């Protein structure tokens, strides 16, 4: 699903292509890595800041057991 991106309240001509969007309000970013880092969390947070979405799920299938992180957009981000 293509998501509109905003910068300082202005809609840009670029779009973010989400791995999945659930219930029209949750961004789901999938990875298959040996380890998730703060850079991956920052990526999802940036997607949240650039869209109207408040919640992101970062899911990693690269380890022996499923690894996931729930990421919320802070209330004071613009």
DSSP file (Angstrom, degrees, kcal/mol; ACC not computed):
  #  RESIDUE AA STRUCTURE BP1 BP2  ACC     N-H-->O    O-->H-N    N-H-->O    O-->H-N    TCO  KAPPA ALPHA  PHI   PSI    X-CA   Y-CA   Z-CA
    1    1 A X              0   0    0      0, 0.0    17,-2.1     0, 0.0     2,-0.4   0.000 360.0 360.0 360.0 132.7    0.0    0.0    0.0
    2    2 A X  E     -A   17   0A   0     15,-0.2     2,-0.4    13,-0.1    15,-0.2  -0.713 360.0-160.7 -84.4 131.9    1.3    3.4   -0.9
    3    3 A X  E     -A   16   0A   0     13,-2.8    13,-2.5    -2,-0.4     2,-0.1  -0.934  19.3-117.5-115.5 135.9    1.2    5.9    1.9
    4    4 A X  E     -A   15   0A   0     -2,-0.4     2,-0.4    11,-0.2    48,-0.2  -0.405  26.6-143.2 -67.0 145.6    1.3    9.7    1.5
    5    5 A X  E     -     0   0A   0      9,-0.9     7,-3.3     7,-0.4     2,-0.4  -0.934  13.0-162.0-115.1 136.2    4.3   11.4    3.1
    6    6 A X  E     -A   11   0A   0     44,-2.2     2,-0.4    -2,-0.4     5,-0.2  -0.910   8.6-168.7-119.3 144.7    4.0   14.9    4.7
    7    7 A X  E >  S-A   10   0A   0      3,-2.6     3,-1.8    -2,-0.4    43,-0.1  -0.969  79.9 -18.3-133.3 118.2    6.7   17.4    5.6
    8    8 A X  T 3  S-     0   0    0     -2,-0.4     3,-0.1    70,-0.4    -1,-0.1   0.879 129.6 -51.5  52.0  42.6    5.8   20.3    7.9
    9    9 A X  T 3  S+     0   0    0     69,-0.3     2,-0.5     1,-0.2    -1,-0.3   0.354 114.8 116.3  81.8  -5.3    2.1   19.7    7.1
   10   10 A X  E <   -A    7   0A   0     -3,-1.8    -3,-2.6     1,-0.0     2,-0.4  -0.836  66.4-125.7-100.7 130.7    2.6   19.7    3.3
   11   11 A X  E     -A    6   0A   0     -2,-0.5    -5,-0.2    -5,-0.2     2,-0.1  -0.577  27.4-143.6 -73.8 128.5    1.9   16.5    1.3
   12   12 A X  E     -     0   0A   0     -7,-3.3    -7,-0.4    -2,-0.4    -1,-0.0  -0.454  17.6-121.9 -88.2 164.9    4.9   15.5   -0.8
   13   13 A X  E    S+     0   0A   0     -2,-0.1     2,-0.2    -9,-0.1    -1,-0.1   0.496  89.5  86.7 -83.9  -4.1    4.8   14.0   -4.2
   14   14 A X  E     -     0   0A   0     -9,-0.2    -9,-0.9     2,-0.0     2,-0.3  -0.587  64.8-153.0 -92.1 157.8    6.7   10.9   -2.9
   15   15 A X  E     -A    4   0A   0     -2,-0.2     2,-0.5   -11,-0.2   -11,-0.2  -0.949  12.1-131.0-129.7 151.8    5.0    7.9   -1.3
   16   16 A X  E     -A    3   0A   0    -13,-2.5   -13,-2.8    -2,-0.3     2,-0.9  -0.889  18.3-143.1 -99.2 131.3    6.2    5.3    1.2
   17   17 A X  E     -A    2   0A   0     -2,-0.5   -15,-0.2   -15,-0.2     2,-0.1  -0.833  20.5-152.0 -97.0 102.4    5.5    1.7    0.1
   18   18 A X        -     0   0    0    -17,-2.1     3,-0.2    -2,-0.9    11,-0.1  -0.428  17.6-136.6 -74.8 146.0    4.6   -0.1    3.3
   19   19 A X  S    S-     0   0    0      9,-0.4     2,-0.3     1,-0.3    10,-0.2   0.964  89.4 -14.1 -61.0 -51.5    5.2   -3.9    3.7
   20   20 A X  E     -B   28   0B   0      8,-1.4     8,-2.7   -19,-0.0     2,-0.4  -0.990  56.6-157.5-148.2 149.9    1.7   -4.1    5.3
   21   21 A X  E     -B   27   0B   0     -2,-0.3     2,-0.4     6,-0.2     3,-0.2  -0.993  18.2-159.4-126.5 123.5   -0.9   -1.8    6.6
   22   22 A X  E >>  -B   26   0B   0      4,-2.3     3,-2.0    -2,-0.4     4,-1.7  -0.870  69.8  -7.8-108.0 134.9   -3.4   -3.3    9.0
   23   23 A X  T 34 S-     0   0    0     -2,-0.4    -1,-0.2     1,-0.3     0, 0.0   0.743 113.9 -79.2  56.9  26.5   -6.8   -1.8    9.8
   24   24 A X  T 34 S+     0   0    0     -3,-0.2    -1,-0.3     2,-0.2     3,-0.1   0.739 129.5  62.6  56.5  25.6   -5.9    1.3    7.9
   25   25 A X  T <4 S+     0   0    0     -3,-2.0    30,-0.9     1,-0.2    29,-0.7   0.427  79.9  77.0-155.0  -1.8   -3.8    2.6   10.8
   26   26 A X  E  <  -Bc  22  55B   0     -4,-1.7    -4,-2.3    27,-0.1     2,-0.5  -0.972  59.7-148.7-124.2 123.1   -0.9    0.2   11.7
   27   27 A X  E     -Bc  21  56B   0     28,-2.2    30,-3.0    -2,-0.5     2,-0.5  -0.761  12.3-162.8 -86.2 130.0    2.4    0.1    9.7
   28   28 A X  E     -Bc  20  57B   0     -8,-2.7    -8,-1.4    -2,-0.5     2,-0.5  -0.965   3.8-169.4-117.1 117.6    4.0   -3.4    9.7
   29   29 A X  E     - c   0  58B   0     28,-3.0    30,-2.7    -2,-0.5     2,-0.4  -0.931   9.4-154.3-109.3 122.5    7.6   -3.5    8.7
   30   30 A X  E     + c   0  59B   0     -2,-0.5     2,-0.3    28,-0.2    30,-0.2  -0.775  15.1 175.7-101.7 140.3    9.1   -7.0    8.1
   31   31 A X  E     - c   0  60B   0     28,-2.6    30,-2.7    -2,-0.4    31,-0.2  -0.934  24.9-160.3-134.9 158.8   12.8   -8.0    8.4
   32   32 A X        +     0   0    0     -2,-0.3     2,-0.3    28,-0.2    28,-0.1  -0.627  47.2 135.1-136.6  74.9   14.8  -11.2    8.1
   33   33 A X        -     0   0    0     -2,-0.1    29,-0.3     1,-0.1     3,-0.1  -0.798  66.4-120.2-124.0 160.1   17.9  -10.2   10.0
   34   34 A X  S    S+     0   0    0     -2,-0.3     2,-0.3     1,-0.3    -1,-0.1   0.769 100.6   5.9 -69.8 -24.0   20.2  -11.8   12.6
   35   35 A X        -     0   0    0     28,-0.1     2,-0.3    32,-0.0    -1,-0.3  -0.958  68.8-129.4-159.7 138.8   19.5   -8.9   14.9
   36   36 A X        -     0   0    0     -2,-0.3     2,-0.2    -3,-0.1    32,-0.0  -0.684  30.9-164.6 -84.4 144.1   17.3   -5.8   15.0
   37   37 A X    >>  -     0   0    0     -2,-0.3     4,-1.5     1,-0.0     3,-0.6  -0.709  38.1 -98.9-121.8 174.5   19.0   -2.5   15.8
   38   38 A X  H 3> S+     0   0    0      1,-0.2     4,-2.5    -2,-0.2     5,-0.1   0.771 120.6  64.9 -64.3 -25.1   18.0    1.0   16.8
   39   39 A X  H 3> S+     0   0    0      2,-0.2     4,-1.8     1,-0.2    -1,-0.2   0.880 100.5  49.4 -65.1 -37.0   18.4    2.0   13.1
   40   40 A X  H <> S+     0   0    0     -3,-0.6     4,-1.7     2,-0.2    -2,-0.2   0.892 111.5  48.8 -68.9 -39.2   15.5   -0.4   12.2
   41   41 A X  H  X S+     0   0    0     -4,-1.5     4,-2.5     1,-0.2    -2,-0.2   0.908 109.9  52.0 -64.3 -41.3   13.3    1.1   15.0
   42   42 A X  H  X S+     0   0    0     -4,-2.5     4,-2.6     1,-0.2    -2,-0.2   0.859 105.0  57.1 -62.9 -35.8   14.2    4.7   13.8
   43   43 A X  H  X S+     0   0    0     -4,-1.8     4,-1.9     2,-0.2    -1,-0.2   0.940 109.8  43.3 -60.5 -47.9   13.2    3.6   10.2
   44   44 A X  H  X S+     0   0    0     -4,-1.7     4,-2.2     1,-0.2    -2,-0.2   0.906 112.8  52.8 -65.9 -41.1    9.7    2.7   11.5
   45   45 A X  H  X S+     0   0    0     -4,-2.5     4,-2.4     1,-0.2    -1,-0.2   0.893 108.0  51.3 -61.3 -39.5    9.5    5.8   13.6
   46   46 A X  H  X S+     0   0    0     -4,-2.6     4,-1.9     2,-0.2    -1,-0.2   0.888 108.0  52.2 -64.2 -39.1   10.4    8.0   10.6
   47   47 A X  H  X S+     0   0    0     -4,-1.9     4,-0.7     2,-0.2     6,-0.3   0.905 110.5  48.9 -61.7 -40.8    7.6    6.2    8.6
   48   48 A X  H >< S+     0   0    0     -4,-2.2     3,-0.7     1,-0.2    -2,-0.2   0.914 111.1  49.0 -65.2 -42.4    5.2    7.1   11.4
   49   49 A X  H 3< S+     0   0    0     -4,-2.4    -1,-0.2     1,-0.2    -2,-0.2   0.835 111.7  49.9 -65.4 -31.7    6.3   10.7   11.5
   50   50 A X  H 3< S+     0   0    0     -4,-1.9   -44,-2.2    -5,-0.2    -1,-0.2   0.564 115.5  44.1 -85.6  -8.5    5.9   11.0    7.8
   51   51 A X  S << S-     0   0    0     -3,-0.7   -46,-0.1    -4,-0.7   -48,-0.0  -0.647  91.5-105.0-124.0-178.4    2.4    9.6    7.7
   52   52 A X  S    S+     0   0    0     -2,-0.2     2,-0.2   -48,-0.2    -4,-0.1   0.315  81.5 117.0 -89.5   8.3   -0.8   10.0    9.7
   53   53 A X        -     0   0    0     -6,-0.3    -2,-0.2    -5,-0.2   -27,-0.1  -0.479  45.4-169.2 -82.8 149.1   -0.2    6.6   11.4
   54   54 A X        +     0   0    0    -29,-0.7    19,-2.7     1,-0.2     2,-0.4   0.635  67.2  51.5-107.6 -21.7    0.4    6.3   15.2
   55   55 A X  E     -cD  26  72B   0    -30,-0.9   -28,-2.2    17,-0.2     2,-0.4  -0.960  55.4-179.1-129.2 136.3    1.5    2.7   15.6
   56   56 A X  E     -cD  27  71B   0     15,-3.0    15,-3.3    -2,-0.4     2,-0.5  -0.985  13.0-153.5-131.0 145.1    4.1    0.6   13.9
   57   57 A X  E     -cD  28  70B   0    -30,-3.0   -28,-3.0    -2,-0.4     2,-0.6  -0.980   4.6-161.5-117.4 125.8    5.2   -3.0   14.3
   58   58 A X  E     -cD  29  69B   0     11,-2.7    11,-2.0    -2,-0.5     2,-0.5  -0.936  15.7-173.4-105.7 116.6    8.7   -4.1   13.5
   59   59 A X  E     -cD  30  68B   0    -30,-2.7   -28,-2.6    -2,-0.6     2,-0.5  -0.946   9.0-164.5-121.1 129.1    8.8   -7.9   13.0
   60   60 A X  E     +cD  31  67B   0      7,-3.6     7,-2.1    -2,-0.5     3,-0.3  -0.954  15.1 175.6-118.2 122.8   12.0   -9.9   12.5
   61   61 A X        +     0   0    0    -30,-2.7   -29,-0.2    -2,-0.5    -1,-0.1   0.296  61.7  93.5-101.0   6.4   11.9  -13.5   11.2
   62   62 A X  S    S+     0   0    0    -29,-0.3     2,-0.2   -31,-0.2    -1,-0.1   0.508  73.4  69.2 -84.1  -5.0   15.7  -13.9   11.0
   63   63 A X  S    S-     0   0    0     -3,-0.3     4,-0.1     2,-0.3   -28,-0.1  -0.579  96.6-100.8-106.8 173.0   16.2  -15.4   14.4
   64   64 A X  S    S+     0   0    0     -2,-0.2     2,-0.3     2,-0.1    -1,-0.1   0.818 111.7  34.3 -65.4 -29.3   15.2  -18.9   15.7
   65   65 A X  S    S-     0   0    0     -5,-0.0    -2,-0.3     1,-0.0    -1,-0.1  -0.940 104.7 -89.3-123.0 152.0   12.2  -17.3   17.5
   66   66 A X        -     0   0    0     -2,-0.3     2,-0.4    -4,-0.1    -5,-0.2  -0.284  39.6-161.0 -59.7 134.6   10.1  -14.4   16.3
   67   67 A X  E     +D   60   0B   0     -7,-2.1    -7,-3.6    -4,-0.1     2,-0.3  -0.967  16.4 168.1-118.3 134.3   11.3  -11.0   17.4
   68   68 A X  E     -D   59   0B   0     -2,-0.4     2,-0.4    -9,-0.2    -9,-0.2  -0.979  19.9-160.8-145.8 159.1    9.0   -8.0   17.3
   69   69 A X  E     -D   58   0B   0    -11,-2.0   -11,-2.7    -2,-0.3     2,-0.5  -0.994  14.0-143.2-141.8 131.8    8.8   -4.4   18.6
   70   70 A X  E     -D   57   0B   0     -2,-0.4     2,-0.5   -13,-0.2   -13,-0.2  -0.855  22.4-166.9 -94.9 125.4    5.8   -2.2   19.0
   71   71 A X  E     -D   56   0B   0    -15,-3.3   -15,-3.0    -2,-0.5     2,-0.4  -0.964   4.4-164.0-123.4 125.9    6.6    1.4   18.1
   72   72 A X  E     -D   55   0B   0     -2,-0.5     2,-0.4   -17,-0.2   -17,-0.2  -0.866  23.8-121.1-107.9 139.3    4.4    4.4   18.9
   73   73 A X        -     0   0    0    -19,-2.7   -27,-0.0    -2,-0.4   -28,-0.0  -0.636  38.8-114.5 -72.9 131.8    4.6    7.9   17.4
   74   74 A X    >   -     0   0    0     -2,-0.4     3,-1.4     1,-0.1    -1,-0.1  -0.341  17.2-121.5 -68.9 152.2    5.2   10.3   20.2
   75   75 A X  T 3  S+     0   0    0      1,-0.3    -1,-0.1    -3,-0.0    -2,-0.0   0.746 108.9  52.4 -66.6 -24.9    2.4   12.9   20.8
   76   76 A X  T 3  S+     0   0    0      2,-0.0    -1,-0.3     0, 0.0     2,-0.2   0.289  81.5 114.7 -99.5  12.7    4.7   15.9   20.3
   77   77 A X    <         0   0    0     -3,-1.4    -4,-0.0     1,-0.1     0, 0.0  -0.571 360.0 360.0 -80.6 146.9    6.1   14.8   16.9
   78   78 A X              0   0    0     -2,-0.2   -70,-0.4   -70,-0.0   -69,-0.3   0.335 360.0 360.0-128.2 360.0    5.3   16.9   13.9
